[in-house]
Amino acid sequence: MAETAFFIYFATITILSSIMTIGFRSPIYCTLALLSTLLHVAGLFILLNAEFIAAIQVIVYAGAVLVLYLFVLMLLNLKKTEDFLHKQVWVALFFGLVLLAEILIGLFKAPFFTKTPVPKSEELAALGNTAEIGLALFNKYLLPFEIVGIILLGAVIGALVLAKKYRQADA
């Protein structure tokens, strides 16, 4: 019963704060609403017993990405606006309700609403979620993991080359 209450809380606040993220006019309010969204998504991951993914969600997205957003916002010349919400907030609210309806349809078709039993894995619980991710990542998915690393290295090198060309053009 408590897990259901926590799920309803996290899901509701996630949906509402994601609508506020695209609905507010002020970039500062949008960033704060995005922070709320990311933290509540991490709470949903914890409910799924995915502690590692929840920690990565908080560290990478709520920590690093939002700090980057805030630095960009500090560099912008922000002007005061009279409007508190965008004009598109009604479109966002409509699509948010459509997404909520899809989630509810998926929930009602989930195994805990039907009479089919959900298989439980005691080995996974004994081993731990983080250890299972590590074993899968470095055993079964080693080649794709290395390819992603090479692609990210290429992206970093490309960003440095473009930044160097941009600095030389300014000088």
C-alpha positions as CSV (number, residue, x, y, z in Angstrom):
1,M,0.0,0.0,0.0
2,A,2.8,2.4,0.8
3,E,4.6,1.7,-2.5
4,T,1.4,2.5,-4.4
5,A,1.1,5.8,-2.5
6,F,4.7,6.7,-3.2
7,F,4.3,5.8,-6.9
8,I,1.2,8.0,-7.2
9,Y,3.1,10.8,-5.5
10,F,6.2,10.5,-7.6
11,A,4.3,10.0,-10.9
12,T,1.9,12.9,-10.2
13,I,4.6,15.4,-9.3
14,T,6.8,14.2,-12.2
15,I,4.0,14.9,-14.7
16,L,3.0,18.2,-13.1
17,S,6.6,19.5,-12.9
18,S,7.3,18.4,-16.4
19,I,4.3,20.4,-17.6
20,M,5.6,23.4,-15.6
21,T,9.0,22.9,-17.2
22,I,7.7,23.8,-20.6
23,G,4.9,26.0,-19.4
24,F,6.8,28.7,-17.4
25,R,8.1,31.8,-19.2
26,S,11.0,32.4,-16.9
27,P,14.0,30.2,-17.6
28,I,14.9,30.1,-13.9
29,Y,11.4,28.7,-13.0
30,C,11.7,26.2,-15.9
31,T,15.1,25.0,-14.6
32,L,13.7,24.6,-11.1
33,A,10.7,22.6,-12.4
34,L,13.1,20.5,-14.4
35,L,15.1,19.8,-11.3
36,S,11.9,18.7,-9.6
37,T,11.1,16.4,-12.5
38,L,14.5,14.8,-12.5
39,L,14.5,14.2,-8.7
40,H,11.0,12.6,-8.8
41,V,12.0,10.4,-11.7
42,A,14.9,9.2,-9.5
43,G,12.3,8.4,-6.9
44,L,10.4,6.3,-9.4
45,F,13.7,4.4,-10.1
46,I,14.1,3.7,-6.4
47,L,10.6,2.3,-6.3
48,L,11.7,0.0,-9.1
49,N,14.7,-1.2,-7.1
50,A,17.0,0.4,-9.6
51,E,19.2,2.3,-7.1
52,F,22.1,2.6,-9.4
53,I,20.0,4.3,-12.1
54,A,18.4,6.6,-9.5
55,A,21.9,7.7,-8.3
56,I,23.1,8.3,-11.9
57,Q,19.9,10.2,-12.5
58,V,20.6,12.5,-9.6
59,I,24.4,12.8,-10.2
60,V,24.4,13.3,-14.0
61,Y,21.1,15.0,-14.8
62,A,20.1,16.8,-11.6
63,G,23.7,17.6,-10.8
64,A,25.8,18.2,-13.8
65,V,23.3,19.1,-16.5
66,L,21.3,21.5,-14.4
67,V,24.5,23.2,-13.3
68,L,25.3,23.7,-16.9
69,Y,21.8,25.1,-17.5
70,L,22.3,27.5,-14.6
71,F,25.6,28.7,-16.0
72,V,24.1,29.4,-19.4
73,L,21.2,31.2,-17.7
74,M,23.6,33.4,-15.8
75,L,25.3,34.3,-19.1
76,L,22.0,35.2,-20.8
77,N,20.6,38.7,-20.7
78,L,17.2,37.8,-19.1
79,K,14.4,40.3,-19.5
80,K,11.4,40.6,-17.2
81,T,8.3,39.2,-18.8
82,E,4.7,40.0,-17.7
83,D,3.4,36.6,-18.6
84,F,3.9,33.9,-16.1
85,L,3.1,31.0,-18.5
86,H,3.7,30.4,-22.2
87,K,0.7,30.4,-24.5
88,Q,1.5,26.8,-25.4
89,V,0.8,25.6,-21.8
90,W,-2.6,24.3,-22.9
91,V,-1.0,22.3,-25.7
92,A,1.5,20.9,-23.1
93,L,-1.4,20.2,-20.7
94,F,-3.3,18.3,-23.4
95,F,-0.3,16.1,-24.3
96,G,0.5,15.6,-20.6
97,L,-3.1,14.3,-20.2
98,V,-2.7,12.0,-23.2
99,L,0.6,10.7,-21.7
100,L,-1.2,10.2,-18.4
101,A,-4.0,8.2,-20.2
102,E,-1.4,6.0,-21.9
103,I,0.3,5.4,-18.5
104,L,-3.0,4.4,-16.9
105,I,-3.9,2.1,-19.8
106,G,-0.4,0.4,-19.4
107,L,-0.9,0.2,-15.7
108,F,-4.3,-1.5,-16.0
109,K,-2.8,-4.0,-18.4
110,A,0.1,-4.7,-16.0
111,P,0.6,-8.1,-14.4
112,F,-0.5,-6.9,-10.9
113,F,-3.9,-6.0,-12.2
114,T,-4.3,-9.4,-13.9
115,K,-4.2,-12.8,-12.2
116,T,-1.0,-13.9,-13.9
117,P,1.8,-14.2,-11.3
118,V,4.9,-12.1,-11.7
119,P,8.1,-14.2,-11.7
120,K,10.5,-13.2,-9.0
121,S,14.3,-13.5,-9.2
122,E,15.9,-14.2,-5.9
123,E,19.3,-14.4,-7.5
124,L,19.0,-10.8,-8.8
125,A,18.0,-9.5,-5.4
126,A,20.8,-11.4,-3.7
127,L,23.4,-10.2,-6.2
128,G,22.2,-6.5,-6.3
129,N,21.2,-4.3,-9.1
130,T,24.5,-2.5,-9.6
131,A,26.5,-5.7,-9.7
132,E,24.0,-7.1,-12.3
133,I,24.4,-4.0,-14.5
134,G,28.2,-4.3,-14.2
135,L,28.2,-7.9,-15.2
136,A,25.9,-7.4,-18.1
137,L,27.8,-4.3,-19.3
138,F,31.2,-5.9,-19.2
139,N,30.3,-9.3,-20.4
140,K,27.3,-9.2,-22.8
141,Y,27.5,-5.6,-24.0
142,L,31.3,-4.9,-23.9
143,L,31.6,-4.2,-27.7
144,P,28.7,-1.7,-27.8
145,F,30.0,-0.1,-24.6
146,E,33.4,0.4,-26.2
147,I,31.9,1.8,-29.4
148,V,29.9,4.3,-27.4
149,G,33.1,5.4,-25.7
150,I,34.8,5.9,-29.0
151,I,31.8,7.9,-30.4
152,L,31.9,10.1,-27.3
153,L,35.6,10.7,-27.6
154,G,35.0,11.7,-31.2
155,A,32.3,14.2,-30.1
156,V,34.7,15.7,-27.5
157,I,37.4,16.1,-30.0
158,G,35.0,17.6,-32.5
159,A,33.7,20.1,-29.9
160,L,37.3,21.1,-29.1
161,V,38.1,21.7,-32.8
162,L,35.0,23.8,-33.3
163,A,35.7,25.8,-30.2
164,K,39.2,26.5,-31.4
165,K,38.0,27.6,-34.8
166,Y,35.4,29.9,-33.1
167,R,38.0,31.5,-30.8
168,Q,40.4,32.1,-33.8
169,A,37.5,33.7,-35.7
170,D,36.9,36.1,-32.8
171,A,40.5,37.1,-32.4
